[in-house]
Amino acid sequence: MFGLLVKAASFKRWNGVLLLVIELPDGSPGTIRADATDVLGSVEADGPVVVLDAEGLRRLRSLVAVLLRAGR
């Protein structure tokens, strides 16, 4: 499908990976990793980039709570 223009319908996240839901030429839905497309434009980070999923955010919150309790 390289170079083919398809209709983008929505985004979804699966196992922490952002997917683009597309309409295939036969009309059926398909998914492709969003970072394999130019749908988000070309964004270059100035430095390290960290993305937390829901589980990572929960673990970070728990760690901060433990550190706050230890500091009292």
N, C-alpha and C positions, 0 to 999 in steps of 0.2 A: 504494500500500500504506500510505499515511499513516493512522495510527491503528489499523492492523491488528496484532494480537498473533500473533507467529510463534515457533516453537521455535528457540532458538539452539543450535547443535551444537558449534561450536568457533571458534577464531580462527586466522587465518593472515596472513602478511605478504607483500605483493606490491609490488615496487618501493618498499619502505620504508613502505608504507601498511598500517596495521593494518585487516584486514577481519574481519567477523563472518560466519561461515558459518551460514546459516539454512535452515530447511525451509520451502519455499514451500507455499501452500495445496494445490497438486496433488501434494505429496509430493516433488517434485524439490528438489535443493539449489540454493542461490543464495548470493551474497555481497553484502554492503553495507559501506560504510566504517563502521567502528566509531564514528567521531566524528559520524556522521550519526544515531546512535541515542542512547538514554540508558542503554545497557547498562553503561557504566562509571560511571554517576552523573554528577552535575554537579560537576566539580572545577575550581576556579578557582585559578590560580597566583598566588602572592604577588609574583612577579617574572618575569624572562625564563625561558623553558623551552627547553632544548636537548636534542634526541634524536639520538644517533648511530646510524647503521646499521652493519653489519659493516665496510663499506669505510671509513666515516668513522673508526671505531675503529682500524682498521689504519693509516690515515694519521696519526692522532693519536699512535699508538704509535711510528711511524717518526720523526715530528717530535720527540718527547720523546727518543728515542735519539740523534738528531743533536744536540740541544741539550745532552744529557749529555756526549757526546763532545767538544763544543766547549768545555765548561766545565772540562775536565781539563787 
